[in-house]
Structures are given as C-alpha cells and as structure tokens.
C-alpha cells in the first residue's frame, strides 16, 4: 500500500512503547512533510543518544561519560541510597528537592508472569555496593503497584541481615501509579514520611 521506505518507518515507529498503528502512521506522514533539516535533527538526536549515553557503573543511571551526574556530585550523601526501578524515577525524586543521597537503579521490578526475576534486575550490583560502600540506609522507592511492592519486600528480606536501615517511601502515592507521573508535593511528602520495612 505504501512505499517500502514509508512502510518500514511506520513499522519501526509502531514498535515504540505506547505507539499504536494509527499513531505510527501519523508520525511517519508528519516526518514525510517536515523540512529535511528537521528530520535530520531527529536522526542526529537518536544517533547521539545511542552513541554517547551509557549506564553509570556505580548506580546504573543513564550517563554521558564515566559517571552519572548524581554519582559525580561530591555534595551528595553517599551513606543514603534510594533504590528506584527506572532512571525516570530519579528525575521524579529529584524534583522534590527532598533527597540529597545517591541512587541505585534496578531497571525494572519483579514480575514472574513476564519472566523478570532478581537475576534480570540490578540486585546483585546493589549487594556488592552495600558490601563495599559505607551505606547506612537504603530507601526502597519502587512504584506503589503489585510489582513494586513485591520488589520492595524481596529487597527488604534480602538486605535485612546486612544490618543496614531499610526504609520504604510513605503512603501518599496512589496504588497502581508510577513515580514519574507523581507531582512534586505528593512525592516529597512520601519521601519525608518514609518508614522502616518489616521483613
């Protein structure tokens, strides 16, 4: 129906999360209409992010260079580690301006139905960090949904024998919601009211 290059673009756009066939078609036709320099800027941005963005070897946040901005910031408190599911969650927490510690990104949550267990997450790296660094508190800041709660409970049981204080962000976030969509005030209050996790 469409030319081969246009159909290939529609197919690739349709593979993006949250983009259905109709949206992919609209985006492809939009890109077909824009000036060549606009399409080229998009191409260059995609190429640059793939070439220059890596994972921080300490916390597994996205980074450009050796360390991410959080790990490179010497003003942050290295004794506090906030464990999040996704790098986008760091942005949500940082908007609250309530947390001045460091982070650890799991890159997902436990989800046995989809085959995601502890080995698919950055749990081993967290344990290695706790073994070597002078960390006194781990804040479990996973999403307040079934997978996030299961991940927090699993980590609490795993970390409890290490003698580190384990806290969980307080209520105030809607159950079934994602951190990236929470407003700053709600997430800030949740961080302030965090509590110890009973394993």
LUMPAZA-438912 format. One record per residue (C-alpha): residue number from 1; residue in three letters; y, z negated, x. Coordinates in nm, 4 decimals, always signed. Layout:
BEGIN
NUM:ALA:Y:Z:X
...
END
This chain:
BEGIN
1:UNK:+0.0000:+0.0000:+0.0000
2:UNK:+0.2462:-0.0947:+0.2786
3:UNK:+0.2728:+0.0496:+0.6272
4:UNK:+0.0351:-0.1103:+0.8764
5:UNK:+0.3104:-0.2986:+1.0702
6:UNK:+0.4660:-0.4323:+0.7487
7:UNK:+0.1286:-0.5422:+0.6119
8:UNK:+0.0478:-0.7101:+0.9452
9:UNK:+0.3805:-0.9020:+0.9279
10:UNK:+0.3111:-1.0093:+0.5678
11:UNK:-0.0369:-1.1252:+0.6691
12:UNK:+0.0943:-1.3271:+0.9661
13:UNK:+0.3747:-1.4877:+0.7632
14:UNK:+0.1192:-1.5747:+0.4943
15:UNK:-0.0754:-1.7799:+0.7497
16:UNK:+0.2173:-2.0219:+0.7890
17:UNK:+0.1770:-2.3565:+0.6081
18:UNK:+0.3300:-2.3612:+0.2619
19:UNK:+0.3857:-1.9856:+0.2555
20:UNK:+0.2017:-1.8011:-0.0180
21:UNK:+0.1548:-1.4253:-0.0519
22:UNK:+0.4747:-1.3713:-0.2528
23:UNK:+0.6874:-1.5764:-0.0120
24:UNK:+0.5370:-1.3917:+0.2848
25:UNK:+0.6219:-1.0620:+0.1171
26:UNK:+0.9829:-1.1727:+0.0509
27:UNK:+1.0274:-1.2872:+0.4116
28:UNK:+0.8810:-0.9651:+0.5507
29:UNK:+1.1140:-0.7492:+0.3418
30:UNK:+1.4081:-0.9710:+0.4405
31:UNK:+1.3230:-0.9211:+0.8086
32:UNK:+1.2950:-0.5484:+0.7443
33:UNK:+1.6524:-0.5457:+0.6047
34:UNK:+1.8298:-0.7638:+0.8637
35:UNK:+2.0074:-0.6223:+1.1666
36:UNK:+1.7783:-0.5624:+1.4672
37:UNK:+1.9605:-0.8293:+1.6718
38:UNK:+1.8878:-1.0921:+1.4015
39:UNK:+1.5174:-1.0078:+1.4037
40:UNK:+1.5233:-1.0119:+1.7846
41:UNK:+1.6772:-1.3631:+1.7863
42:UNK:+1.3898:-1.4860:+1.5697
43:UNK:+1.1379:-1.3217:+1.8029
44:UNK:+1.3058:-1.4773:+2.1086
45:UNK:+1.3151:-1.8231:+1.9472
46:UNK:+0.9417:-1.8077:+1.8678
47:UNK:+0.8620:-1.6864:+2.2209
48:UNK:+1.0815:-1.9560:+2.3807
49:UNK:+0.9262:-2.2401:+2.1808
50:UNK:+0.5746:-2.1241:+2.2745
51:UNK:+0.6644:-2.0807:+2.6446
52:UNK:+0.8815:-2.3869:+2.7063
53:UNK:+0.7539:-2.6537:+2.4663
54:UNK:+0.4683:-2.8764:+2.5799
55:UNK:+0.3273:-3.2169:+2.4872
56:UNK:+0.4574:-3.5216:+2.6722
57:UNK:+0.1722:-3.6563:+2.8902
58:UNK:+0.2675:-4.0169:+2.8015
59:UNK:+0.3239:-4.0214:+2.4240
60:UNK:+0.2231:-3.6680:+2.3147
61:UNK:+0.5583:-3.5941:+2.1519
62:UNK:+0.6920:-3.2417:+2.1935
63:UNK:+0.8749:-3.1987:+2.5230
64:UNK:+1.0608:-2.9452:+2.7300
65:UNK:+0.9868:-3.0459:+3.0863
66:UNK:+0.7804:-3.3277:+3.2332
67:UNK:+0.8535:-3.5991:+2.9739
68:UNK:+0.9908:-3.6007:+2.6202
69:UNK:+1.3427:-3.7366:+2.5631
70:UNK:+1.2070:-4.0714:+2.4394
71:UNK:+0.9847:-4.1387:+2.7413
72:UNK:+1.2564:-4.0227:+2.9830
73:UNK:+1.5130:-4.2629:+2.8308
74:UNK:+1.5116:-4.5749:+3.0528
75:UNK:+1.7135:-4.7705:+2.7921
76:UNK:+1.4149:-4.7806:+2.5553
77:UNK:+1.1911:-5.0900:+2.5413
78:UNK:+0.8509:-4.9925:+2.6910
79:UNK:+0.6850:-5.3085:+2.5542
80:UNK:+0.7107:-5.1764:+2.1936
81:UNK:+0.5073:-4.8734:+2.0910
82:UNK:+0.5412:-4.7134:+1.7492
83:UNK:+0.2306:-4.5108:+1.6582
84:UNK:+0.3019:-4.2110:+1.4342
85:UNK:+0.0901:-3.9264:+1.3019
86:UNK:+0.3171:-3.6350:+1.3868
87:UNK:+0.6169:-3.5572:+1.6130
88:UNK:+0.8268:-3.5010:+1.2973
89:UNK:+0.7745:-3.8681:+1.2126
90:UNK:+0.9619:-3.9661:+1.5314
91:UNK:+1.2688:-3.7853:+1.4010
92:UNK:+1.2432:-3.9771:+1.0720
93:UNK:+1.2156:-4.3138:+1.2517
94:UNK:+1.4982:-4.2296:+1.4933
95:UNK:+1.7341:-4.1519:+1.2040
96:UNK:+1.7124:-4.5185:+1.1008
97:UNK:+1.8622:-4.6293:+1.4355
98:UNK:+1.6482:-4.9453:+1.3977
99:UNK:+1.3865:-4.8794:+1.6660
100:UNK:+1.4528:-4.8760:+2.0410
101:UNK:+1.0950:-4.8804:+2.1709
102:UNK:+0.8602:-4.5989:+2.2693
103:UNK:+0.6233:-4.3830:+2.0658
104:UNK:+0.2669:-4.2599:+2.0590
105:UNK:+0.1815:-3.9510:+1.8528
106:UNK:-0.1727:-3.9279:+1.7149
107:UNK:-0.1374:-3.5652:+1.5953
108:UNK:-0.2995:-3.6362:+1.2628
109:UNK:-0.4759:-3.9058:+1.0647
110:UNK:-0.8387:-3.9905:+0.9974
111:UNK:-0.9786:-3.7604:+0.7338
112:UNK:-1.3611:-3.7449:+0.7278
113:UNK:-1.3609:-3.4845:+0.4490
114:UNK:-1.1800:-3.2401:+0.6800
115:UNK:-1.3833:-3.3487:+0.9832
116:UNK:-1.0980:-3.5387:+1.1510
117:UNK:-1.2279:-3.8483:+1.3245
118:UNK:-1.0939:-4.0622:+1.6108
119:UNK:-1.2039:-3.8027:+1.8677
120:UNK:-0.9716:-3.5428:+1.7155
121:UNK:-0.6720:-3.7786:+1.7422
122:UNK:-0.4949:-3.9239:+2.0481
123:UNK:-0.6655:-4.2637:+2.0058
124:UNK:-0.8331:-4.2678:+2.3476
125:UNK:-0.4976:-4.1985:+2.5129
126:UNK:-0.3423:-4.4908:+2.3222
127:UNK:-0.6140:-4.7238:+2.4506
128:UNK:-0.5551:-4.6003:+2.8060
129:UNK:-0.1830:-4.6659:+2.7648
130:UNK:-0.2435:-5.0192:+2.6409
131:UNK:-0.4713:-5.0838:+2.9370
132:UNK:-0.2113:-4.9788:+3.1932
133:UNK:+0.1328:-5.0479:+3.0436
134:UNK:+0.2908:-5.3857:+2.9650
135:UNK:+0.2864:-5.3285:+2.5884
136:UNK:+0.3278:-5.6403:+2.3739
137:UNK:+0.3485:-5.4879:+2.0239
138:UNK:+0.2034:-5.1820:+1.8561
139:UNK:+0.3723:-5.0801:+1.5301
140:UNK:+0.1431:-4.8757:+1.3086
141:UNK:+0.3789:-4.6299:+1.1442
142:UNK:+0.1310:-4.3952:+0.9793
143:UNK:+0.2023:-4.2370:+0.6437
144:UNK:+0.1551:-4.4615:+0.3361
145:UNK:-0.1236:-4.2478:+0.1906
146:UNK:-0.5022:-4.2830:+0.1919
147:UNK:-0.5491:-4.1174:+0.5322
148:UNK:-0.2576:-4.3025:+0.6915
149:UNK:-0.3776:-4.6386:+0.5625
150:UNK:-0.7327:-4.5711:+0.6840
151:UNK:-0.5964:-4.4747:+1.0264
152:UNK:-0.3824:-4.7904:+1.0452
153:UNK:-0.6772:-5.0139:+0.9538
154:UNK:-0.9034:-4.8400:+1.2043
155:UNK:-0.6456:-4.8822:+1.4821
156:UNK:-0.5835:-5.2460:+1.3876
157:UNK:-0.9553:-5.3259:+1.4211
158:UNK:-0.9776:-5.1325:+1.7460
159:UNK:-0.6690:-5.2897:+1.9054
160:UNK:-0.7109:-5.6499:+1.7821
161:UNK:-0.9451:-5.7557:+2.0719
162:UNK:-0.6858:-5.6378:+2.3270
163:UNK:-0.4566:-5.9308:+2.2454
164:UNK:-0.1540:-5.7178:+2.1618
165:UNK:+0.0561:-5.7892:+1.8499
166:UNK:-0.0227:-5.5312:+1.5818
167:UNK:+0.2241:-5.4715:+1.3004
168:UNK:+0.2440:-5.2246:+1.0131
169:UNK:+0.5635:-5.0913:+0.8608
170:UNK:+0.6534:-5.2801:+0.5454
171:UNK:+0.6474:-5.1506:+0.1918
172:UNK:+0.9415:-4.9608:+0.0620
173:UNK:+0.7983:-4.6162:+0.1208
174:UNK:+0.6282:-4.4506:-0.1739
175:UNK:+0.2491:-4.4408:-0.1638
176:UNK:+0.1338:-4.0853:-0.1119
177:UNK:+0.4614:-3.9886:+0.0555
178:UNK:+0.5281:-3.8583:+0.4070
179:UNK:+0.7605:-4.0229:+0.6593
180:UNK:+0.9514:-3.7036:+0.7288
181:UNK:+1.0813:-3.6996:+0.3678
182:UNK:+1.1852:-4.0664:+0.3540
183:UNK:+1.5569:-4.1465:+0.3541
184:UNK:+1.7018:-4.3463:+0.6462
185:UNK:+1.7715:-4.6623:+0.4441
186:UNK:+1.4196:-4.6897:+0.2998
187:UNK:+1.2537:-4.6213:+0.6341
188:UNK:+1.4936:-4.8593:+0.8122
189:UNK:+1.4060:-5.1413:+0.5716
190:UNK:+1.0369:-5.0655:+0.6135
191:UNK:+1.0721:-5.0992:+0.9922
192:UNK:+1.2723:-5.4224:+0.9658
193:UNK:+1.0147:-5.5779:+0.7315
194:UNK:+0.7025:-5.4796:+0.9230
195:UNK:+0.4195:-5.7325:+0.9121
196:UNK:+0.1104:-5.8309:+1.1065
197:UNK:-0.2046:-5.6396:+1.0187
198:UNK:-0.5072:-5.8479:+0.9286
199:UNK:-0.8183:-5.6707:+1.0517
END
